[in-house]
Amino acid sequence: MHSISLTHGPALSLTRQLVRTEPLEDAQKAPVQKAVRATNELLRHFWGCYPLTTPARCEKAARVLSAIDKWNRGLTGKSTRLLHEAVISRLEVALRHGKATIVASQQQQQQQKSR
């Protein structure tokens, strides 16, 4: 196995984690690069909401989490097989963390309002 780098753009850190036993063909690179860039963008917006200190941040985190969930479920076929487990696991970490923290933060803010 060897590491490959598909691009020198913003997705470089994630594309370096792609591990294959043979090199990617040019036709395979574009969908993988697109998936990595989209994953990076979603995660950047999600983690940018933290700490969840305001209702607006909670709402944005919930919206982005919904988009992450939809994106994660939509990753199928050859692109998914080409994505390294670390990329997919970053989406799953955000989903688990978000589901736990967004609800708790919203409940806490509602309790503070009712006092």
Residue pairs with C-beta under 8 A, 6 or more apart in sequence:
1 19
1 20
1 21
2 19
2 20
3 16
3 17
3 18
3 19
4 15
4 16
4 18
4 19
4 20
4 23
4 24
5 12
5 15
5 16
6 15
6 18
6 24
6 29
6 32
6 33
6 36
7 15
7 33
9 37
10 37
10 40
11 33
11 36
11 37
11 40
14 36
14 39
14 40
14 84
14 86
14 87
15 32
15 33
15 36
17 84
17 86
17 87
18 24
18 32
18 36
18 82
18 83
18 84
18 87
19 84
20 82
24 32
24 82
28 78
28 82
31 78
31 79
31 82
32 79
32 82
32 83
34 79
35 75
35 79
35 83
35 87
36 83
36 87
38 71
39 71
39 87
39 90
39 91
42 64
42 67
42 68
42 71
42 91
42 94
43 68
43 90
43 91
43 94
45 60
45 64
46 61
46 64
46 65
46 68
46 94
46 98
47 94
49 57
49 58
49 60
49 61
49 64
50 57
50 61
50 101
51 57
52 58
52 61
52 101
52 102
52 105
54 109
55 106
55 109
58 102
58 105
58 106
58 109
61 98
61 101
61 102
62 98
62 102
64 98
65 94
65 95
65 98
65 99
65 102
68 91
68 94
68 95
68 98
69 95
71 91
72 88
72 91
72 92
72 95
75 83
75 88
80 88
